[in-house]
Amino acid sequence: MSWTRSAALRAGVTGAAGAALVLSVLPPLTQPTTLASAGPDTTASAETVLAVAAGELPIPTGPTAEQVSATEVARDRLSASRAQDRAALVKQEKQAEKRRAAKQAEKREAARASRTQKRQAVAATAATSSTVVGERYTTVALNVRTSPGGSVVTTLAPGSTVTITDRTDGSWRQIRYQGTNAWVSGQYLSSEKPAATSTPASSSSTPASSSAPAAPTAPAAPSGGSCPSGSGIESGLGANATAVYRAVCARYPQVSSYGGYRPDGGNHGSGRAVDIMVSGQLGWDIANWVRANAGALGVSEVIYSQRIWTVQRGGEGWRGMSDRGSATANHYDHVHVSTY
Protein backbone atom coordinates (compact mmCIF):
# COMPACT_ATOMS: atom_id res chain seq x y z
CA MET A 1 0.00 0.00 0.00
CA SER A 2 1.44 3.41 -1.01
CA TRP A 3 1.13 6.49 1.16
CA THR A 4 0.90 10.00 -0.14
CA ARG A 5 0.73 13.37 1.54
CA SER A 6 -3.05 13.16 1.55
CA ALA A 7 -2.78 9.88 3.43
CA ALA A 8 -0.51 11.54 5.99
CA LEU A 9 -2.97 14.39 6.34
CA ARG A 10 -5.82 11.93 6.93
CA ALA A 11 -3.65 10.46 9.66
CA GLY A 12 -3.38 13.92 11.21
CA VAL A 13 0.34 14.23 10.65
CA THR A 14 1.99 17.14 8.81
CA GLY A 15 5.41 18.62 8.29
CA ALA A 16 8.47 16.57 9.04
CA ALA A 17 6.44 14.03 10.97
CA GLY A 18 4.25 13.55 7.93
CA ALA A 19 7.28 13.11 5.76
CA ALA A 20 8.66 10.59 8.20
CA LEU A 21 5.40 8.73 8.15
CA VAL A 22 5.44 8.62 4.36
CA LEU A 23 9.03 7.48 4.28
CA SER A 24 8.28 4.81 6.85
CA VAL A 25 6.11 3.00 4.37
CA LEU A 26 8.31 3.55 1.32
CA PRO A 27 10.72 0.91 0.17
CA PRO A 28 14.25 1.27 1.46
CA LEU A 29 16.32 3.98 -0.25
CA THR A 30 18.73 1.31 -1.26
CA GLN A 31 16.23 0.55 -4.05
CA PRO A 32 16.33 2.50 -7.29
CA THR A 33 15.61 6.17 -6.98
CA THR A 34 12.21 5.76 -8.65
CA LEU A 35 9.21 4.17 -7.15
CA ALA A 36 8.24 2.35 -10.34
CA SER A 37 8.25 -0.98 -8.43
CA ALA A 38 5.44 0.31 -6.24
CA GLY A 39 3.12 0.57 -9.20
CA PRO A 40 2.29 2.99 -12.01
CA ASP A 41 1.13 5.68 -9.62
CA THR A 42 4.37 5.77 -7.65
CA THR A 43 6.90 6.74 -10.31
CA ALA A 44 7.90 9.97 -8.57
CA SER A 45 11.27 10.12 -6.83
CA ALA A 46 11.53 9.93 -3.08
CA GLU A 47 12.52 13.56 -2.96
CA THR A 48 9.31 14.51 -4.73
CA VAL A 49 7.27 12.49 -2.29
CA LEU A 50 8.99 14.19 0.61
CA ALA A 51 8.41 17.62 -0.97
CA VAL A 52 4.73 16.93 -1.39
CA ALA A 53 4.42 15.58 2.13
CA ALA A 54 6.16 18.64 3.50
CA GLY A 55 3.75 20.95 1.64
CA GLU A 56 6.45 22.35 -0.61
CA LEU A 57 4.73 21.14 -3.81
CA PRO A 58 0.99 21.25 -4.67
CA ILE A 59 -0.93 18.06 -4.74
CA PRO A 60 -1.75 17.16 -8.38
CA THR A 61 -5.46 17.66 -9.11
CA GLY A 62 -7.91 17.04 -12.08
CA PRO A 63 -8.63 19.49 -14.97
CA THR A 64 -9.98 22.92 -14.06
CA ALA A 65 -13.48 24.15 -14.92
CA GLU A 66 -12.04 26.29 -17.71
CA GLN A 67 -10.30 23.27 -19.17
CA VAL A 68 -13.49 21.21 -18.99
CA SER A 69 -15.47 24.02 -20.63
CA ALA A 70 -12.90 24.40 -23.38
CA THR A 71 -12.98 20.67 -23.97
CA GLU A 72 -16.78 20.69 -24.23
CA VAL A 73 -16.69 23.66 -26.63
CA ALA A 74 -14.18 21.84 -28.81
CA ARG A 75 -16.33 18.70 -28.72
CA ASP A 76 -19.44 20.71 -29.66
CA ARG A 77 -17.60 22.35 -32.55
CA LEU A 78 -16.49 18.96 -33.78
CA SER A 79 -20.05 17.64 -33.59
CA ALA A 80 -21.36 20.70 -35.46
CA SER A 81 -18.70 20.29 -38.13
CA ARG A 82 -19.62 16.64 -38.58
CA ALA A 83 -23.31 17.59 -38.80
CA GLN A 84 -22.49 20.18 -41.47
CA ASP A 85 -20.51 17.59 -43.39
CA ARG A 86 -23.43 15.16 -43.22
CA ALA A 87 -25.89 17.89 -44.38
CA ALA A 88 -23.59 18.83 -47.27
CA LEU A 89 -23.36 15.18 -48.27
CA VAL A 90 -27.18 14.80 -48.19
CA LYS A 91 -27.53 17.96 -50.31
CA GLN A 92 -25.05 16.66 -52.85
CA GLU A 93 -26.90 13.36 -53.03
CA LYS A 94 -30.23 15.17 -53.60
CA GLN A 95 -28.71 17.33 -56.34
CA ALA A 96 -27.27 14.25 -57.99
CA GLU A 97 -30.68 12.56 -57.80
CA LYS A 98 -32.32 15.63 -59.42
CA ARG A 99 -29.76 15.53 -62.24
CA ARG A 100 -30.41 11.84 -62.78
CA ALA A 101 -34.19 12.46 -62.79
CA ALA A 102 -33.77 15.32 -65.29
CA LYS A 103 -31.71 13.14 -67.60
CA GLN A 104 -34.29 10.37 -67.40
CA ALA A 105 -37.07 12.89 -68.19
CA GLU A 106 -35.07 14.14 -71.19
CA LYS A 107 -34.67 10.58 -72.41
CA ARG A 108 -38.40 9.92 -72.03
CA GLU A 109 -39.28 13.14 -73.86
CA ALA A 110 -36.85 12.30 -76.65
CA ALA A 111 -38.39 8.85 -76.94
CA ARG A 112 -41.90 10.34 -77.01
CA ALA A 113 -40.89 12.85 -79.70
CA SER A 114 -39.35 10.05 -81.71
CA ARG A 115 -42.55 8.01 -81.50
CA THR A 116 -44.60 11.06 -82.53
CA GLN A 117 -42.34 11.66 -85.52
CA LYS A 118 -42.66 8.03 -86.53
CA ARG A 119 -46.45 8.19 -86.30
CA GLN A 120 -46.48 11.39 -88.34
CA ALA A 121 -44.21 9.83 -90.92
CA VAL A 122 -46.53 6.82 -91.14
CA ALA A 123 -49.55 9.12 -91.49
CA ALA A 124 -47.78 11.17 -94.16
CA THR A 125 -46.88 8.01 -96.02
CA ALA A 126 -50.46 6.81 -95.81
CA ALA A 127 -51.69 10.21 -97.03
CA THR A 128 -49.41 10.16 -100.04
CA SER A 129 -50.06 6.52 -100.78
CA SER A 130 -53.68 7.15 -101.80
CA THR A 131 -54.68 6.01 -105.27
CA VAL A 132 -56.29 8.13 -107.97
CA VAL A 133 -59.63 6.58 -108.88
CA GLY A 134 -61.15 9.02 -111.35
CA GLU A 135 -62.49 12.50 -111.99
CA ARG A 136 -65.43 14.52 -110.71
CA TYR A 137 -66.94 17.92 -111.50
CA THR A 138 -67.76 20.70 -109.06
CA THR A 139 -71.42 21.68 -108.88
CA VAL A 140 -70.78 24.93 -106.98
CA ALA A 141 -67.83 27.22 -106.30
CA LEU A 142 -66.01 24.71 -104.11
CA ASN A 143 -63.41 25.41 -101.39
CA VAL A 144 -60.20 23.36 -101.56
CA ARG A 145 -58.73 22.71 -98.10
CA THR A 146 -55.47 21.43 -96.67
CA SER A 147 -57.31 18.78 -94.62
CA PRO A 148 -60.91 17.83 -93.81
CA GLY A 149 -62.33 21.08 -92.43
CA GLY A 150 -58.88 22.71 -92.59
CA SER A 151 -57.77 26.04 -93.99
CA VAL A 152 -58.87 27.01 -97.50
CA VAL A 153 -56.24 26.89 -100.24
CA THR A 154 -58.40 28.16 -103.08
CA THR A 155 -61.93 27.95 -104.47
CA LEU A 156 -62.71 26.06 -107.66
CA ALA A 157 -65.30 27.49 -110.02
CA PRO A 158 -68.51 25.53 -110.67
CA GLY A 159 -67.98 22.92 -113.39
CA SER A 160 -64.26 22.51 -112.63
CA THR A 161 -62.71 19.06 -113.18
CA VAL A 162 -61.00 17.54 -110.14
CA THR A 163 -59.02 14.34 -109.75
CA ILE A 164 -60.25 12.26 -106.82
CA THR A 165 -58.47 9.56 -104.80
CA ASP A 166 -59.78 6.56 -102.91
CA ARG A 167 -59.55 8.37 -99.55
CA THR A 168 -62.56 9.86 -97.75
CA ASP A 169 -63.21 11.23 -94.28
CA GLY A 170 -66.92 11.41 -93.55
CA SER A 171 -68.38 13.79 -96.15
CA TRP A 172 -64.91 15.00 -97.18
CA ARG A 173 -63.15 13.72 -100.28
CA GLN A 174 -59.45 13.78 -101.04
CA ILE A 175 -58.40 15.20 -104.39
CA ARG A 176 -55.14 15.89 -106.20
CA TYR A 177 -54.58 19.62 -106.47
CA GLN A 178 -51.45 20.98 -108.17
CA GLY A 179 -49.57 17.75 -107.48
CA THR A 180 -50.44 17.50 -103.78
CA ASN A 181 -53.29 16.02 -101.77
CA ALA A 182 -56.13 18.32 -100.73
CA TRP A 183 -59.71 17.97 -99.52
CA VAL A 184 -63.13 19.15 -100.66
CA SER A 185 -66.71 18.57 -99.55
CA GLY A 186 -67.71 15.50 -101.52
CA GLN A 187 -71.40 16.40 -101.69
CA TYR A 188 -70.59 19.14 -104.23
CA LEU A 189 -68.87 16.77 -106.67
CA SER A 190 -70.71 15.17 -109.58
CA SER A 191 -69.74 12.31 -111.82
CA GLU A 192 -71.58 13.97 -114.72
CA LYS A 193 -69.92 16.78 -116.58
CA PRO A 194 -72.10 19.91 -116.56
CA ALA A 195 -73.07 21.74 -119.71
CA ALA A 196 -70.41 24.18 -120.93
CA THR A 197 -71.02 27.67 -119.54
CA SER A 198 -68.89 30.65 -118.76
CA THR A 199 -68.05 30.58 -115.08
CA PRO A 200 -66.82 33.14 -112.62
CA ALA A 201 -63.20 33.10 -111.65
CA SER A 202 -62.00 31.30 -108.55
CA SER A 203 -61.98 32.94 -105.14
CA SER A 204 -58.43 34.10 -105.61
CA SER A 205 -59.85 36.95 -107.68
CA THR A 206 -63.15 38.75 -108.17
CA PRO A 207 -65.65 36.66 -110.19
CA ALA A 208 -65.28 37.51 -113.86
CA SER A 209 -68.91 38.41 -114.35
CA SER A 210 -68.95 40.64 -111.27
CA SER A 211 -66.45 43.23 -112.45
CA ALA A 212 -68.65 44.88 -115.10
CA PRO A 213 -72.33 43.91 -115.09
CA ALA A 214 -73.73 43.35 -118.54
CA ALA A 215 -77.29 43.89 -117.32
CA PRO A 216 -79.47 46.82 -118.41
CA THR A 217 -79.43 49.92 -116.28
CA ALA A 218 -83.13 49.66 -115.42
CA PRO A 219 -85.06 46.61 -114.24
CA ALA A 220 -87.97 45.09 -116.01
CA ALA A 221 -91.19 46.61 -114.77
CA PRO A 222 -92.78 44.48 -112.05
CA SER A 223 -95.88 42.73 -113.24
CA GLY A 224 -99.21 43.78 -111.92
CA GLY A 225 -99.94 40.36 -110.47
CA SER A 226 -98.23 37.56 -108.70
CA CYS A 227 -95.32 35.84 -110.38
CA PRO A 228 -96.22 32.37 -111.63
CA SER A 229 -93.12 30.98 -109.80
CA GLY A 230 -92.84 30.84 -106.04
CA SER A 231 -96.54 30.85 -105.29
CA GLY A 232 -97.35 32.71 -102.10
CA ILE A 233 -93.87 34.26 -101.72
CA GLU A 234 -95.22 37.79 -101.51
CA SER A 235 -97.01 37.11 -98.24
CA GLY A 236 -95.14 39.02 -95.55
CA LEU A 237 -92.86 40.91 -97.95
CA GLY A 238 -92.44 44.68 -97.94
CA ALA A 239 -92.85 46.82 -101.05
CA ASN A 240 -89.17 46.78 -102.11
CA ALA A 241 -88.73 43.04 -101.52
CA THR A 242 -91.90 42.40 -103.55
CA ALA A 243 -90.52 44.56 -106.36
CA VAL A 244 -87.28 42.55 -106.42
CA TYR A 245 -89.17 39.28 -106.46
CA ARG A 246 -91.44 40.33 -109.35
CA ALA A 247 -88.60 41.90 -111.37
CA VAL A 248 -86.38 38.82 -111.12
CA CYS A 249 -89.32 36.52 -111.84
CA ALA A 250 -90.18 38.50 -114.99
CA ARG A 251 -86.59 38.64 -116.26
CA TYR A 252 -85.52 35.10 -115.29
CA PRO A 253 -88.54 32.84 -115.70
CA GLN A 254 -86.34 29.74 -115.47
CA VAL A 255 -86.05 30.31 -111.69
CA SER A 256 -88.72 28.20 -110.04
CA SER A 257 -88.08 28.63 -106.33
CA TYR A 258 -87.82 31.62 -103.99
CA GLY A 259 -87.57 32.31 -100.27
CA GLY A 260 -89.18 35.23 -98.52
CA TYR A 261 -90.52 35.97 -95.06
CA ARG A 262 -89.46 33.81 -92.13
CA PRO A 263 -89.47 34.64 -88.42
CA ASP A 264 -85.71 34.76 -87.92
CA GLY A 265 -85.38 38.31 -86.62
CA GLY A 266 -83.23 39.48 -89.55
CA ASN A 267 -84.15 41.05 -92.87
CA HIS A 268 -86.26 38.01 -93.69
CA GLY A 269 -88.13 38.44 -90.42
CA SER A 270 -88.94 42.05 -91.28
CA GLY A 271 -90.06 41.23 -94.83
CA ARG A 272 -87.15 43.06 -96.42
CA ALA A 273 -85.24 40.11 -97.97
CA VAL A 274 -85.70 37.63 -100.82
CA ASP A 275 -83.76 34.43 -101.57
CA ILE A 276 -83.53 33.46 -105.25
CA MET A 277 -82.87 29.70 -105.26
CA VAL A 278 -80.31 29.25 -108.03
CA SER A 279 -76.65 28.24 -108.44
CA GLY A 280 -73.82 28.37 -110.95
CA GLN A 281 -73.48 31.05 -113.60
CA LEU A 282 -77.18 31.87 -113.59
CA GLY A 283 -76.79 32.92 -109.98
CA TRP A 284 -74.01 35.33 -110.93
CA ASP A 285 -76.11 36.72 -113.76
CA ILE A 286 -78.99 37.47 -111.39
CA ALA A 287 -76.71 38.80 -108.62
CA ASN A 288 -74.98 41.20 -110.99
CA TRP A 289 -78.29 42.31 -112.54
CA VAL A 290 -79.81 43.07 -109.14
CA ARG A 291 -76.64 44.89 -108.10
CA ALA A 292 -76.71 47.01 -111.29
CA ASN A 293 -80.32 47.99 -110.57
CA ALA A 294 -80.05 48.34 -106.80
CA GLY A 295 -81.18 51.97 -106.80
CA ALA A 296 -84.35 51.37 -108.78
CA LEU A 297 -85.25 48.28 -106.75
CA GLY A 298 -84.44 49.71 -103.33
CA VAL A 299 -81.73 47.08 -102.75
CA SER A 300 -79.22 47.50 -99.91
CA GLU A 301 -77.27 44.23 -100.09
CA VAL A 302 -76.63 41.27 -102.41
CA ILE A 303 -74.90 38.02 -101.33
CA TYR A 304 -73.91 35.11 -103.55
CA SER A 305 -71.25 32.40 -103.69
CA GLN A 306 -69.55 33.60 -100.47
CA ARG A 307 -69.35 37.17 -101.85
CA ILE A 308 -71.16 40.25 -100.64
CA TRP A 309 -71.91 43.65 -102.16
CA THR A 310 -73.48 46.54 -100.21
CA VAL A 311 -74.56 50.03 -101.15
CA GLN A 312 -72.51 51.51 -98.30
CA ARG A 313 -69.29 49.99 -99.70
CA GLY A 314 -70.36 49.78 -103.32
CA GLY A 315 -67.06 51.11 -104.65
CA GLU A 316 -65.26 48.01 -103.33
CA GLY A 317 -67.25 45.66 -105.56
CA TRP A 318 -67.75 42.05 -104.47
CA ARG A 319 -66.04 41.30 -101.14
CA GLY A 320 -65.13 37.89 -99.79
CA MET A 321 -66.91 36.44 -96.75
CA SER A 322 -65.74 34.01 -94.07
CA ASP A 323 -66.59 30.34 -94.45
CA ARG A 324 -69.84 29.50 -92.65
CA GLY A 325 -69.52 25.76 -93.14
CA SER A 326 -72.10 24.80 -95.78
CA ALA A 327 -73.18 25.65 -99.31
CA THR A 328 -76.43 27.22 -98.11
CA ALA A 329 -74.77 29.22 -95.33
CA ASN A 330 -72.14 30.41 -97.82
CA HIS A 331 -74.89 31.29 -100.36
CA TYR A 332 -73.68 28.94 -103.09
CA ASP A 333 -77.20 27.66 -103.78
CA HIS A 334 -79.13 30.95 -103.71
CA VAL A 335 -78.84 34.71 -104.23
CA HIS A 336 -79.78 36.69 -101.13
CA VAL A 337 -81.16 40.22 -101.67
CA SER A 338 -81.83 42.67 -98.82
CA THR A 339 -83.87 45.84 -99.38
CA TYR A 340 -84.56 49.06 -97.56
Secondary structure, 3 states (H helix, E strand, C coil): CCCCHHHHHHCCCCHHHHHHHHHHHCCCCCCCCECHHHCCCCCCEHHHHHHHHCCCCCCCCCCCHHHHHHHHHHHHHHHHHHHHHHHHHHHHHHHHHHHHHHHHHHHHHHHHHHHHHHHHHHHHHHHHCCCEEEEEEECCCEEEECCCCCCEEEEECCCCEEEEEEEEECCEEEEEECCEEEEEEHHHEECCCCCCCCCCCCCCCCCHHHCCCCCCCCCCCCCCCCCCCCCCCCCCCCHHHHHHHHHHHHHCCCCCCEECCCCCCCCCCCCCEEEECCCHHHHHHHHHHHHHCHHHHCEEEEEECCEEEECCCHHHCCEECCCCCCCCCCCCCCEEEEEC
